[in-house]
């Protein structure tokens, strides 16, 4: 049990180190959403992957976002959705930030069948410019709905 806890903590530290290495490589300013994202990553229970991406604008290579993919074999999608929404509420607690959940609510409807979900992911933008430009769109929750063959 102690070994499992040490391994779990080591994996969480590796996730944070990955995020920070990307920030350092691209000289990313530590905006508040990234600090919240790091805290969120440390709290995630279960298996997940983190992807760091960049984009090219004119002649510049720019860090653009971190994406977290929940990939736990237990497929506790509702739990991961709840964790993700709690993260979004933290982001919203900052003055001037308001997220629009209407499309998510429309997508989920009243009787969403989580057993048909294969991947759940969310991302956070890495720059203040993106945050100022979009306010809502730099943090998203994606659901990839693919139906399993029966």
GULUM-238900 format. One record per atom (N, C-alpha, C): x, y, z. Coordinates in pm, whole numbers, plus 32768, in hexadecimal, padded with zeros to 4 digits. Layout:
# GULUM-238900
      X      Y      Z
      X      Y      Z
...
This chain:
# GULUM-238900
      X      Y      Z
   8051   7F8A   8000
   8000   8000   8000
   8056   807E   8000
   80BF   807E   804E
   8119   80F1   8054
   815F   8101   7FCD
   8188   8093   7F90
   81CB   8098   7F0E
   816D   80D2   7EA4
   80F0   80A9   7EA6
   808D   80DC   7E46
   807A   8172   7E57
   8076   81A2   7ED1
   8066   8231   7EEB
   80DF   827F   7EBB
   8156   8249   7ED1
   81D1   828A   7EA3
   81D2   8292   7E0B
   81AA   8225   7DC8
   81A5   8223   7D36
   8140   8288   7D01
   80CC   8291   7D41
   8064   82EF   7D18
   8097   837E   7D25
   80D8   839E   7D94
   810E   8425   7DA9
   817E   8444   7D45
   81CF   83E1   7D26
   823A   83F2   7CC4
   8200   8411   7C3A
   8196   83CC   7C15
   8155   83E5   7B95
   811B   8472   7B8F
   80DD   849E   7BFB
   80A6   8526   7BFF
   8116   858E   7BF2
   8185   8576   7C34
   81F7   85D1   7C2A
   822E   85D4   7B9B
   822F   8561   7B58
   825D   855C   7ACD
   8201   85AF   7A73
   817F   85A9   7A8C
   8120   85F9   7A3E
   813E   868E   7A4E
   8153   86B9   7ACA
   816F   8746   7AE4
   81F4   876E   7AA5
   8258   8718   7AAD
   82DA   8736   7A72
   82CE   8744   79DB
   827C   86F1   799C
   8264   86F9   790C
   8229   8780   78E8
   81C4   87AC   7933
   8184   882E   791C
   81EA   889E   792C
   8236   8899   7995
   8297   8904   79B0
   8308   8906   794A
   8333   8892   791C
   839B   888D   78B5
   836A   88D1   7835
   82EE   88B9   7811
   82B4   88F8   7799
   82AB   8990   77AE
   827F   89B9   7823
   8277   8A48   7841
   8300   8A89   7837
   8364   8A46   786C
   83EC   8A7E   786B
   8423   8A82   77DC
   840C   8A19   778F
   8440   8A14   7706
   8406   8A83   76AF
   8388   8AA9   76CA
   8346   8B0F   767A
   833B   8B95   76C3
   837A   8B9E   7735
   8377   8C19   7785
   82E7   8C48   779D
   8295   8BED   77CF
   8208   8C08   77E9
   81F9   8C4C   7870
   81B0   8CBB   7871
   8195   8D00   78EF
   8132   8CAE   7941
   8146   8CA9   79C4
   80EC   8C59   7A19
   8066   8C9F   7A35
   800C   8CA1   79D1
   7F8A   8CE0   79E6
   7F38   8C8A   7A46
   7ED2   8CC5   7A7F
   7E88   8C82   7AEA
   7E49   8BFF   7ABE
   7E1D   8BF4   7A41
   7DDF   8B76   7A17
   7E43   8B04   7A16
   7EC1   8B22   79F9
   7F26   8AB8   79FA
   7F43   8A88   7A87
   7F45   8AE4   7AE5
   7F59   8ABB   7B72
   7EE4   8A64   7BA0
   7E6B   8A8B   7B7B
   7DF6   8A3A   7B9E
   7DFC   89B2   7B59
   7E2A   89B1   7ADC
   7E35   8934   7A91
   7E99   88D6   7AD3
   7F0A   890B   7B00
   7F6C   88B8   7B47
   7F2E   887B   7BC4
   7EE4   88CA   7C10
   7EA0   8896   7C87
   7E3D   8829   7C60
   7DF3   8841   7BF5
   7D92   87E1   7BC3
   7DD6   875D   7B9E
   7E45   8766   7B56
   7E8F   86EE   7B2C
   7EBE   869E   7BA5
   7EE8   86E4   7C0F
   7F15   869F   7C88
   7EA2   8659   7CCF
   7E29   8689   7CBE
   7DB6   864D   7D02
   7D75   85DC   7CB3
   7D93   85D1   7C32
   7D53   856C   7BDE
   7D79   84E1   7C10
   7D13   8494   7C2C
   7D27   8408   7C50
   7D0D   83B5   7BD4
   7D55   834B   7BC5
   7D43   82F7   7B4F
   7DAB   8317   7AE6
   7DA2   82D0   7A79
   7E04   82D9   7A0F
   7DE1   834A   79AF
   7E44   8398   798A
   7E2E   8403   792A
   7EB0   841F   78E1
   7EA4   8462   7870
   7F17   8491   7823
   7F0F   8527   7818
   7F83   8566   780E
   7F88   85F6   77F8
   7FD2   860D   7775
   7F98   8661   7724
   7FD6   8684   76A4
   7FF0   871A   76A3
   8067   873F   767D
   8089   87CC   766E
   8091   87E8   75D9
   8053   8853   75AD
   8057   8871   751E
   8089   88FF   7507
   80B2   8916   748C
   80E0   8999   7465
   80A8   89B9   73DB
   80B3   8A36   73B4
   8083   8A5F   7330
   80E8   8AC0   72F4
   80DD   8AD0   7273
   8135   8B2D   722C
   80E1   8BA2   71FC
   8109   8C19   7223
   80CA   8C95   71F3
   8136   8CE7   71B0
   8124   8CF9   712E
   8187   8D3C   70DB
   820C   8CF4   70EB
   826E   8D31   7128
   82F1   8CF1   7137
   830E   8CCB   71C8
   82A5   8CC4   721C
   82B9   8CA7   72AA
   827B   8C21   72D0
   82C2   8BD7   7322
   8291   8B5C   735D
   825E   8B7D   73E9
   81DD   8B62   7402
   819D   8B8F   747D
   815E   8B18   74C5
   8174   8B11   7547
   812D   8AAC   7597
   809A   8AD2   7594
   8042   8A70   757D
   7FB6   8A97   7572
   7F5C   8A5C   75DD
   7F70   89DD   7602
   7F15   89A5   7666
   7F4B   8924   76A1
   7F0E   8900   7711
   7F21   887D   774E
   7E9C   8835   7748
   7E9F   87BA   771E
   7E25   876B   7717
   7E35   86F3   7775
   7DCD   86D8   77C0
   7DCD   8666   781B
   7D66   8601   77E8
   7D93   8587   77D2
   7D3D   851A   77A5
   7D28   84B9   7819
   7CAE   84A7   7842
   7C8F   8440   78A4
   7C88   83BD   7859
   7CCF   8358   7888
   7CD0   82DA   7840
   7CC6   8262   789F
   7C8C   8277   790F
   7C7F   820F   7974
   7C2B   819B   7940
   7C5C   8123   7952
   7C13   80AD   7923
   7B8D   809A   796B
   7B80   80D0   79E2
   7B02   80C3   7A2B
   7A95   8119   79ED
   7ABD   8177   7998
   7A61   81CD   794D
   79FC   8213   79A7
   7A2F   8253   7A0D
   79D8   829E   7A68
   79C4   832B   7A30
   7986   8333   79BB
   7979   83B0   7972
   792E   841A   79C1
   78C6   83F4   7A08
   787B   8458   7A55
   78D1   8495   7AC2
   7925   8445   7AFF
   7982   8477   7B65
   79E4   84DA   7B26
   7A18   84BA   7AAF
   7A77   8512   7A6D
   7A33   8593   7A3E
   79B7   8587   7A13
   796A   85FE   79EE
   795A   8659   7A68
   7938   861F   7AD8
   7927   866C   7B53
   79A9   86B1   7B7A
   7A1A   8669   7B71
   7A9C   86A5   7B8F
   7ABB   8718   7B31
   7A9E   8705   7AB1
   7AB9   876D   7A4E
   7A63   87E7   7A66
   79E5   87D2   7A84
   798C   8844   7A9D
   79B3   8890   7B1B
   79E7   8849   7B7E
   7A19   888C   7BF7
   7A90   88E6   7BD4
   7AE5   88B7   7B7A
   7B56   8908   7B4A
   7B22   8986   7B05
   7ABD   8976   7AAF
   7A86   89E9   7A69
   7A48   8A4D   7ACA
   7A09   8A1D   7B33
   79CF   8A78   7B96
   7A3D   8AC8   7BDC
   7AAF   8A89   7BF3
   7B20   8AD3   7C2D
   7B4D   8B42   7BCF
   7B54   8B23   7B4F
   7B7B   8B88   7AEC
   7B15   8BF9   7AEC
   7A96   8BD5   7AF3
   7A2C   8C3A   7AF2
   7A2B   8C91   7B6E
   7A66   8C63   7BDA
   7A65   8CB1   7C55
   7AB6   8D31   7C46
   7B07   8D38   7BE0
   7B53   8DB2   7BC5
   7AF5   8E19   7B86
   7B02   8E93   7BB3
   7AAC   8EFF   7B82
   7ABC   8F0C   7AEA
   7A4C   8F17   7AA5
   7A4E   8F2E   7A15
   7A51   8EB0   79C0
   7A53   8E3C   79FC
   7A54   8DC0   79AF
   79CE   8D7B   79C2
   798E   8D5F   7952
   7910   8D17   7956
   790F   8CB3   78E4
   78F7   8C38   7904
   78F6   8BCE   789F
   7866   8BAF   7877
   7854   8B8E   77FB
   77D0   8B6E   77C5
   77C4   8AD6   77BB
   776F   8A9D   780B
   775D   8A0C   7810
   76E9   89DD   77B7
   76AA   8A36   776E
   7630   8A13   7725
   7647   89A5   76BD
   76B5   89AB   7673
   76CE   8942   7610
   76EA   88BB   7652
   7732   88BE   76C1
   774C   8842   770A
   76C8   8807   773D
   7674   885C   7776
   75F3   882D   77A8
   759D   87F7   7737
   75A0   883A   76C5
   7553   880C   7651
   7587   8785   7621
   760A   8776   761E
   7647   86F9   75F2
   7623   8686   764F
   762C   869E   76D1
   7612   8634   7732
   757E   8612   773C
   7528   8676   772A
   7499   865E   7734
   7472   862C   77BE
   7402   85E5   77C5
   73D0   85B6   7846
   73F9   8527   7866
   7411   84D6   7802
   7430   8448   7819
   74AD   841E   77CE
   7519   8468   77E0
   7595   8448   7797
   75C7   83BE   77C2
   75EA   836D   7762
   761B   82E6   777B
   76B4   82E7   7782
   76E8   82F5   77FB
   7779   82FC   780D
   77C0   827C   77E5
   7779   820C   77DC
   77B9   818F   77B5
   77E7   8191   7723
   77B2   81ED   76D5
   77D8   81FA   7648
   7852   8255   7635
   787D   8294   769E
   78EE   82F0   7697
   7970   82A2   7697
   79CD   82C9   7641
   7A4D   8283   763C
   7AC2   82D8   766E
   7AB9   835A   7662
   7B23   83B4   7690
   7AE3   8432   76C8
   7B19   8463   7734
   7AEF   84E4   7769
   7B6E   8537   7777
   7B6C   85AF   7741
   7BE3   8604   774D
   7BB9   8694   7760
   7C17   86E3   7790
   7C01   8772   77A0
   7C87   87B6   778B
   7C80   8836   7766
   7CFD   887E   7753
   7CF6   890A   778C
   7D6D   893F   77A1
   7D7A   89C8   77D3
   7DE5   8A0E   7780
   7DC4   8A89   7755
   7E22   8AD9   7709
   7E96   8B06   7761
   7F08   8B24   7722
   7F80   8B42   776F
   7FA8   8BD4   7772
   7F60   8C2A   772B
   7F8E   8CB5   7724
   7F24   8D17   7755
   7F53   8D82   778D
   7EFB   8DED   77B8
   7EB1   8E28   7740
   7EF5   8E2C   76CE
   7EB8   8E60   7653
   7E3A   8E0F   7630
   7E45   8D8B   7638
   7DD0   8D37   761D
   7D62   8D50   7682
   7D88   8D60   76FF
   7D27   8D77   7769
   7CDE   8DFB   7752
   7D28   8E64   7733
   7CEA   8EE6   771C
   7C95   8EE6   769D
   7CC1   8E9B   7639
   7C7D   8E9A   75B9
   7BF6   8E51   75C1
   7BF1   8DE6   760D
   7B79   8D93   7608
   7B29   8D8E   7689
   7B68   8D9D   76FA
   7B27   8D93   777D
   7AE0   8D0C   7792
   7A94   8CE0   7730
   7A49   8C64   7741
   7A8E   8BF1   76F9
   7AC1   8C0A   7683
   7AEC   8B9D   762C
   7B75   8B62   764B
   7BC0   8B9A   76A7
   7C43   8B5E   76BB
   7C40   8AE6   7718
   7BCC   8AC9   7750
   7BBE   8A50   77A1
   7B46   8A05   776C
   7B5B   898C   7746
   7AEF   893F   770C
   7AF1   88B1   7741
   7A7E   8876   773D
   7A70   87EA   7761
   7A3F   87A4   76E4
   7A86   8740   76B8
   7A60   86F8   7640
   7A31   866D   7663
   79CC   8644   761E
   799C   85BA   762A
   79A5   857D   75A0
   79E7   850E   7597
   79EC   84C5   751A
   7989   8454   7527
   7920   845F   74E0
   78B4   83FE   74EB
   78C2   839E   7476
   78ED   8327   7491
   78F0   82C2   7429
   78AB   8247   7461
   785E   820B   7410
   780F   819B   743D
   785D   811A   742F
   785C   80CE   7499
   78A1   804F   749B
   784E   7FE8   7450
   7892   7F91   740A
   784D   7F25   73C4
   781A   7EC1   742A
   77A1   7E99   741C
   7763   7E3C   747C
   7771   7DAE   744C
